[in-house]
Amino acid sequence: MKHALHSVAFGLFLASTVVMADDMPTIKLLMKDGRLYPETLEVPAMTRFRLEVKNEGPGAAEFESLELRKELVMAPGVTRSLVFHPMKPGSYKFFDDFHPATGQGLIVAK
């Protein structure tokens, strides 16, 4: 019986963790042909958020932000997510490391 109670408690803990994760704002970024859509992402300041990045290009793409210490390499047709910790209000640069001339972007935390 004691084992069953622990299993139920652990299951409730997992369920509450999933609900909390689902409440996180999701911001979407499309990478295609060396371009970023949109180039400027507005995010809520001091709020944890998820960035969903989709590579629709024919080649690999890499989301990278040196300031935020985030990097994500994706093959064509792949969608992946990164979770960002709460950021202070401000602007943070990011880029497509495979297309630095055309793939420049900005995250603006407001």
ZADO-1210 file (C-alpha; in nm, 4 decimals, padded with zeros to 6 digits):
<atoms>
<atom x="00.0000" y="00.0000" z="00.0000" code="MET" pos="1"/>
<atom x="00.2828" y="00.2381" z="00.0875" code="LYS" pos="2"/>
<atom x="00.4404" y="00.1817" z="-00.2579" code="HIS" pos="3"/>
<atom x="00.1080" y="00.2579" z="-00.4280" code="ALA" pos="4"/>
<atom x="00.0778" y="00.5894" z="-00.2402" code="LEU" pos="5"/>
<atom x="00.4288" y="00.6890" z="-00.3495" code="HIS" pos="6"/>
<atom x="00.3417" y="00.6048" z="-00.7107" code="SER" pos="7"/>
<atom x="00.0251" y="00.8177" z="-00.6955" code="VAL" pos="8"/>
<atom x="00.2137" y="01.1080" z="-00.5356" code="ALA" pos="9"/>
<atom x="00.4877" y="01.0874" z="-00.7992" code="PHE" pos="10"/>
<atom x="00.2244" y="01.0760" z="-01.0767" code="GLY" pos="11"/>
<atom x="00.0572" y="01.3889" z="-00.9371" code="LEU" pos="12"/>
<atom x="00.3965" y="01.5617" z="-00.9212" code="PHE" pos="13"/>
<atom x="00.4629" y="01.4793" z="-01.2891" code="LEU" pos="14"/>
<atom x="00.1163" y="01.5993" z="-01.3900" code="ALA" pos="15"/>
<atom x="00.1657" y="01.9323" z="-01.2112" code="SER" pos="16"/>
<atom x="00.5078" y="01.9750" z="-01.3759" code="THR" pos="17"/>
<atom x="00.3575" y="01.9193" z="-01.7214" code="VAL" pos="18"/>
<atom x="00.0797" y="02.1728" z="-01.6561" code="VAL" pos="19"/>
<atom x="00.3345" y="02.4311" z="-01.5447" code="MET" pos="20"/>
<atom x="00.5411" y="02.3682" z="-01.8580" code="ALA" pos="21"/>
<atom x="00.2310" y="02.4032" z="-02.0790" code="ASP" pos="22"/>
<atom x="00.1606" y="02.7466" z="-01.9273" code="ASP" pos="23"/>
<atom x="00.4953" y="02.8729" z="-02.0589" code="MET" pos="24"/>
<atom x="00.4625" y="03.1246" z="-02.3464" code="PRO" pos="25"/>
<atom x="00.5830" y="02.9836" z="-02.6801" code="THR" pos="26"/>
<atom x="00.7447" y="03.2126" z="-02.9369" code="ILE" pos="27"/>
<atom x="00.7909" y="03.0801" z="-03.2916" code="LYS" pos="28"/>
<atom x="01.0813" y="03.1409" z="-03.5289" code="LEU" pos="29"/>
<atom x="01.1059" y="03.0177" z="-03.8882" code="LEU" pos="30"/>
<atom x="01.4437" y="02.9751" z="-04.0549" code="MET" pos="31"/>
<atom x="01.4312" y="02.9428" z="-04.4342" code="LYS" pos="32"/>
<atom x="01.6851" y="03.0008" z="-04.7115" code="ASP" pos="33"/>
<atom x="01.9223" y="03.1848" z="-04.4778" code="GLY" pos="34"/>
<atom x="01.6500" y="03.4219" z="-04.3522" code="ARG" pos="35"/>
<atom x="01.4710" y="03.4536" z="-04.0186" code="LEU" pos="36"/>
<atom x="01.0952" y="03.5084" z="-03.9883" code="TYR" pos="37"/>
<atom x="01.0378" y="03.7262" z="-03.7971" code="PRO" pos="38"/>
<atom x="01.3761" y="03.8952" z="-03.7564" code="GLU" pos="39"/>
<atom x="01.2659" y="04.0566" z="-03.4287" code="THR" pos="40"/>
<atom x="01.1062" y="03.8448" z="-03.1577" code="LEU" pos="41"/>
<atom x="00.9223" y="04.0241" z="-02.8778" code="GLU" pos="42"/>
<atom x="00.9139" y="03.8249" z="-02.5545" code="VAL" pos="43"/>
<atom x="00.7830" y="03.9022" z="-02.2066" code="PRO" pos="44"/>
<atom x="01.0603" y="04.0294" z="-01.9771" code="ALA" pos="45"/>
<atom x="01.1236" y="03.8430" z="-01.6533" code="MET" pos="46"/>
<atom x="00.9214" y="03.5450" z="-01.7792" code="THR" pos="47"/>
<atom x="01.0458" y="03.2012" z="-01.8731" code="ARG" pos="48"/>
<atom x="00.9511" y="03.1147" z="-02.2331" code="PHE" pos="49"/>
<atom x="00.9947" y="02.8520" z="-02.5000" code="ARG" pos="50"/>
<atom x="01.1336" y="02.9332" z="-02.8439" code="LEU" pos="51"/>
<atom x="01.0115" y="02.6938" z="-03.1120" code="GLU" pos="52"/>
<atom x="01.2469" y="02.7030" z="-03.4107" code="VAL" pos="53"/>
<atom x="01.1564" y="02.5468" z="-03.7451" code="LYS" pos="54"/>
<atom x="01.4032" y="02.5005" z="-04.0301" code="ASN" pos="55"/>
<atom x="01.2134" y="02.5026" z="-04.3601" code="GLU" pos="56"/>
<atom x="01.5250" y="02.5572" z="-04.5693" code="GLY" pos="57"/>
<atom x="01.6863" y="02.3085" z="-04.8008" code="PRO" pos="58"/>
<atom x="02.0039" y="02.3018" z="-04.5868" code="GLY" pos="59"/>
<atom x="02.1063" y="02.3012" z="-04.2229" code="ALA" pos="60"/>
<atom x="02.0405" y="02.6036" z="-04.0011" code="ALA" pos="61"/>
<atom x="02.1812" y="02.7052" z="-03.6643" code="GLU" pos="62"/>
<atom x="02.0143" y="02.9346" z="-03.4123" code="PHE" pos="63"/>
<atom x="02.2896" y="03.0908" z="-03.2031" code="GLU" pos="64"/>
<atom x="02.3054" y="03.3659" z="-02.9432" code="SER" pos="65"/>
<atom x="02.6404" y="03.4352" z="-02.7846" code="LEU" pos="66"/>
<atom x="02.4846" y="03.6774" z="-02.5337" code="GLU" pos="67"/>
<atom x="02.2272" y="03.4247" z="-02.4172" code="LEU" pos="68"/>
<atom x="02.4567" y="03.1217" z="-02.4504" code="ARG" pos="69"/>
<atom x="02.2091" y="02.9301" z="-02.6653" code="LYS" pos="70"/>
<atom x="02.2808" y="02.7191" z="-02.9714" code="GLU" pos="71"/>
<atom x="02.0628" y="02.4863" z="-03.1760" code="LEU" pos="72"/>
<atom x="02.1666" y="02.3101" z="-03.4995" code="VAL" pos="73"/>
<atom x="01.8878" y="02.1699" z="-03.7160" code="MET" pos="74"/>
<atom x="01.8672" y="01.9624" z="-04.0309" code="ALA" pos="75"/>
<atom x="01.6166" y="02.0637" z="-04.3008" code="PRO" pos="76"/>
<atom x="01.2532" y="02.0094" z="-04.2020" code="GLY" pos="77"/>
<atom x="01.3273" y="01.9870" z="-03.8294" code="VAL" pos="78"/>
<atom x="01.1433" y="02.1755" z="-03.5529" code="THR" pos="79"/>
<atom x="01.3044" y="02.2012" z="-03.2074" code="ARG" pos="80"/>
<atom x="01.2554" y="02.4072" z="-02.8943" code="SER" pos="81"/>
<atom x="01.4763" y="02.5938" z="-02.6504" code="LEU" pos="82"/>
<atom x="01.3672" y="02.7133" z="-02.3066" code="VAL" pos="83"/>
<atom x="01.4887" y="03.0559" z="-02.1964" code="PHE" pos="84"/>
<atom x="01.5144" y="03.1660" z="-01.8356" code="HIS" pos="85"/>
<atom x="01.3587" y="03.5014" z="-01.7447" code="PRO" pos="86"/>
<atom x="01.5468" y="03.7853" z="-01.9156" code="MET" pos="87"/>
<atom x="01.5853" y="04.1431" z="-01.8028" code="LYS" pos="88"/>
<atom x="01.4267" y="04.4035" z="-02.0341" code="PRO" pos="89"/>
<atom x="01.6565" y="04.4687" z="-02.3265" code="GLY" pos="90"/>
<atom x="01.7687" y="04.3493" z="-02.6691" code="SER" pos="91"/>
<atom x="01.9634" y="04.0316" z="-02.7345" code="TYR" pos="92"/>
<atom x="02.1193" y="03.9393" z="-03.0711" code="LYS" pos="93"/>
<atom x="02.0936" y="03.5988" z="-03.2355" code="PHE" pos="94"/>
<atom x="02.1904" y="03.4663" z="-03.5793" code="PHE" pos="95"/>
<atom x="02.1946" y="03.1701" z="-03.8141" code="ASP" pos="96"/>
<atom x="02.5584" y="03.0620" z="-03.7941" code="ASP" pos="97"/>
<atom x="02.5332" y="02.8948" z="-04.1378" code="PHE" pos="98"/>
<atom x="02.4033" y="03.2195" z="-04.2966" code="HIS" pos="99"/>
<atom x="02.5625" y="03.5086" z="-04.0989" code="PRO" pos="100"/>
<atom x="02.5212" y="03.7653" z="-04.3793" code="ALA" pos="101"/>
<atom x="02.1419" y="03.7311" z="-04.4035" code="THR" pos="102"/>
<atom x="02.0358" y="03.5495" z="-04.0855" code="GLY" pos="103"/>
<atom x="02.0547" y="03.8209" z="-03.8184" code="GLN" pos="104"/>
<atom x="01.7867" y="03.8612" z="-03.5542" code="GLY" pos="105"/>
<atom x="01.6976" y="04.0278" z="-03.2271" code="LEU" pos="106"/>
<atom x="01.5078" y="03.9159" z="-02.9175" code="ILE" pos="107"/>
<atom x="01.3463" y="04.2136" z="-02.7442" code="VAL" pos="108"/>
<atom x="01.2365" y="04.1485" z="-02.3857" code="ALA" pos="109"/>
<atom x="00.9687" y="04.3960" z="-02.2753" code="LYS" pos="110"/>
</atoms>
